[in-house]
Amino acid sequence: MMQEWFRKAKLGIFIHYGIYAVGDVSESWSFHNGNISYEDYMKQCEGFTASKYDPAAWAELFKKAGAQYVVMTAKHHDGVALFDTQYSDLSVVKKTPAGRDLIREYMDTMSEAGLKTGIYFSLIDWSDPRYRSIYPEGMKREDCLKDIYGSPAGGEEDYEAWEEFLQFNRHQLAVTGNAAPRSGRCRSFGSIFIP
């Protein structure tokens, strides 16, 4: 059911942000589709400083534009979290020169500016081998022989690994819920969170 404030909001902003801001490659799909190797894609972590990351300036711009809410990527399919997490070393806090929790900063700043905030958390994680431990529903082994990031790619399924991945994702989702503005927590709507 759509919330009443959303019906009236008219304009919202989606910020798709991550380590792919470093180079001239698109987000996670670039390595999934073979445009760049996974290793070269992940090298972008080394240059990710978030030096132009300025939620305060963004909030001012969004308000001038008439936006009522903002949603930002907290983790895309590459598995790189823009928040601090104890469940993985694959975060901008631990793996990049930026070295800080960008989601907390975003949530606090947008909330202080009076904008409703949300985060997009991809349930897909192509960096975690446990994610590719079973075949997508309705797909056959022969359909997935080349899908090395989203399936066992012709190999045997491992339901135990899949359950471990689901538990990992639940922990990650709990962490992102804790990143909600200090005035409240986020609720989950699939992989998008809105307070």
C-alpha positions as CSV (number, residue, x, y, z in Angstrom):
1,M,0.0,0.0,0.0
2,M,1.4,3.4,-1.0
3,Q,1.9,5.8,1.8
4,E,0.0,9.1,1.6
5,W,3.1,11.3,1.8
6,F,4.5,9.5,-1.3
7,R,1.3,10.2,-3.3
8,K,1.8,13.9,-2.6
9,A,5.6,14.0,-3.0
10,K,5.7,14.4,-6.8
11,L,9.5,14.5,-7.1
12,G,12.1,12.3,-5.6
13,I,15.8,11.9,-6.3
14,F,17.7,8.6,-6.8
15,I,21.5,8.7,-6.2
16,H,23.3,5.8,-7.8
17,Y,26.7,6.0,-6.1
18,G,29.6,3.7,-5.5
19,I,33.2,2.8,-6.4
20,Y,32.2,3.1,-10.1
21,A,32.3,6.9,-9.6
22,V,36.1,6.6,-9.9
23,G,36.6,5.4,-13.5
24,D,34.8,5.5,-16.8
25,V,33.0,2.2,-16.3
26,S,29.4,1.8,-15.5
27,E,28.3,0.2,-12.2
28,S,28.4,-3.5,-11.4
29,W,26.9,-4.7,-14.7
30,S,30.2,-3.7,-16.4
31,F,32.0,-6.7,-15.0
32,H,28.9,-9.0,-15.0
33,N,28.5,-8.4,-18.7
34,G,32.2,-8.8,-19.5
35,N,33.1,-5.2,-20.3
36,I,35.8,-5.2,-17.7
37,S,37.3,-8.0,-15.6
38,Y,36.1,-8.3,-12.0
39,E,39.6,-7.7,-10.8
40,D,40.0,-4.5,-12.8
41,Y,36.5,-3.3,-11.6
42,M,37.4,-3.9,-8.0
43,K,40.7,-1.9,-8.4
44,Q,38.4,1.2,-8.4
45,C,38.4,0.7,-4.6
46,E,42.0,1.9,-4.5
47,G,41.0,5.3,-6.0
48,F,37.6,5.8,-4.3
49,T,38.2,8.8,-2.0
50,A,34.6,10.3,-2.1
51,S,36.4,13.7,-2.2
52,K,33.4,15.2,-4.0
53,Y,30.8,13.5,-1.8
54,D,28.8,16.4,-0.5
55,P,25.4,15.5,0.9
56,A,24.8,19.0,2.3
57,A,25.2,20.6,-1.2
58,W,23.0,17.8,-2.7
59,A,20.3,18.4,-0.1
60,E,20.3,22.1,-0.9
61,L,20.0,21.4,-4.6
62,F,17.3,18.8,-4.1
63,K,15.2,21.2,-2.0
64,K,15.5,24.0,-4.6
65,A,14.3,21.5,-7.2
66,G,11.3,20.7,-5.1
67,A,12.2,17.1,-4.2
68,Q,10.5,15.6,-1.2
69,Y,12.5,12.5,-0.8
70,V,15.9,11.0,-1.7
71,V,17.0,7.4,-2.2
72,M,20.7,6.4,-2.4
73,T,22.5,3.2,-3.2
74,A,23.8,1.6,0.0
75,K,25.1,-1.5,-1.7
76,H,24.8,-2.4,-5.4
77,H,25.3,-5.8,-7.1
78,D,29.1,-5.5,-6.7
79,G,28.7,-6.1,-3.0
80,V,30.6,-3.0,-1.9
81,A,28.8,-1.5,1.1
82,L,28.8,2.3,1.4
83,F,28.3,1.8,5.2
84,D,30.3,0.3,8.0
85,T,29.6,-3.3,8.6
86,Q,31.0,-6.0,10.8
87,Y,29.8,-8.7,8.5
88,S,32.1,-8.0,5.5
89,D,35.4,-6.4,4.7
90,L,34.0,-5.3,1.4
91,S,33.0,-1.7,2.3
92,V,34.2,1.8,1.5
93,V,35.0,2.1,5.1
94,K,37.5,-0.8,5.1
95,K,38.6,-1.1,1.4
96,T,38.9,2.5,0.1
97,P,40.8,5.7,0.9
98,A,37.3,7.3,1.7
99,G,37.4,5.3,4.9
100,R,34.0,6.5,6.2
101,D,30.4,5.6,6.5
102,L,28.8,7.4,3.6
103,I,25.3,6.2,4.3
104,R,25.2,7.5,7.9
105,E,26.4,10.9,6.6
106,Y,23.8,10.9,3.8
107,M,20.9,9.8,6.1
108,D,21.7,12.4,8.8
109,T,22.3,15.3,6.3
110,M,19.1,14.6,4.2
111,S,17.0,14.2,7.3
112,E,18.3,17.4,8.8
113,A,17.4,19.2,5.6
114,G,13.8,17.9,6.0
115,L,13.9,15.4,3.1
116,K,12.5,11.9,3.5
117,T,15.3,9.4,3.1
118,G,15.6,5.9,1.8
119,I,18.3,3.5,0.8
120,Y,18.6,1.0,-2.0
121,F,20.2,-2.2,-0.9
122,S,20.7,-4.8,-3.6
123,L,19.8,-8.3,-2.6
124,I,22.2,-9.5,-5.3
125,D,25.9,-9.8,-4.4
126,W,28.1,-10.9,-7.2
127,S,31.2,-10.6,-5.0
128,D,30.0,-13.3,-2.6
129,P,30.5,-16.9,-3.8
130,R,27.6,-18.0,-1.6
131,Y,25.2,-15.8,-3.7
132,R,26.0,-17.9,-6.7
133,S,25.5,-21.2,-4.9
134,I,22.0,-22.1,-6.4
135,Y,20.3,-21.5,-9.8
136,P,17.8,-18.7,-10.1
137,E,14.2,-19.9,-9.8
138,G,12.9,-21.4,-13.0
139,M,16.4,-21.6,-14.6
140,K,18.0,-24.8,-15.7
141,R,21.7,-25.7,-15.3
142,E,22.2,-25.5,-19.1
143,D,20.7,-22.0,-19.1
144,C,23.4,-20.7,-16.7
145,L,26.6,-22.1,-18.0
146,K,28.1,-18.7,-18.6
147,D,26.5,-16.9,-15.6
148,I,29.6,-17.1,-13.3
149,Y,28.3,-14.3,-11.0
150,G,24.7,-15.3,-10.5
151,S,24.7,-19.1,-10.5
152,P,26.9,-22.1,-10.0
153,A,27.5,-21.9,-13.8
154,G,26.9,-25.6,-14.5
155,G,28.1,-26.8,-11.2
156,E,26.2,-28.4,-8.3
157,E,23.9,-26.4,-6.1
158,D,24.9,-25.8,-2.5
159,Y,21.8,-25.0,-0.4
160,E,23.9,-24.7,2.8
161,A,26.0,-21.9,1.3
162,W,22.8,-20.3,0.0
163,E,21.3,-20.3,3.6
164,E,24.6,-18.8,4.8
165,F,24.3,-16.0,2.2
166,L,20.7,-15.3,3.2
167,Q,21.8,-15.0,6.8
168,F,24.6,-12.7,5.8
169,N,22.2,-10.5,3.8
170,R,19.8,-10.3,6.8
171,H,22.7,-9.1,9.0
172,Q,23.6,-6.5,6.4
173,L,20.0,-5.3,6.1
174,A,19.9,-4.9,9.9
175,V,23.1,-2.8,9.7
176,T,21.5,-0.5,7.1
177,G,18.4,-0.1,9.2
178,N,20.6,1.1,12.0
179,A,22.0,3.8,9.6
180,A,18.6,5.5,9.5
181,P,18.4,9.1,10.7
182,R,19.0,9.3,14.4
183,S,15.4,10.4,14.7
184,G,14.1,7.0,13.4
185,R,14.7,3.7,11.7
186,C,14.1,2.6,8.2
187,R,11.5,0.0,7.1
188,S,12.2,-2.4,4.3
189,F,10.2,-2.5,1.1
190,G,11.9,-5.2,-0.9
191,S,15.4,-3.8,-1.4
192,I,14.4,-0.1,-0.9
193,F,14.1,1.4,2.5
194,I,11.9,4.4,3.4
195,P,11.4,5.7,6.9
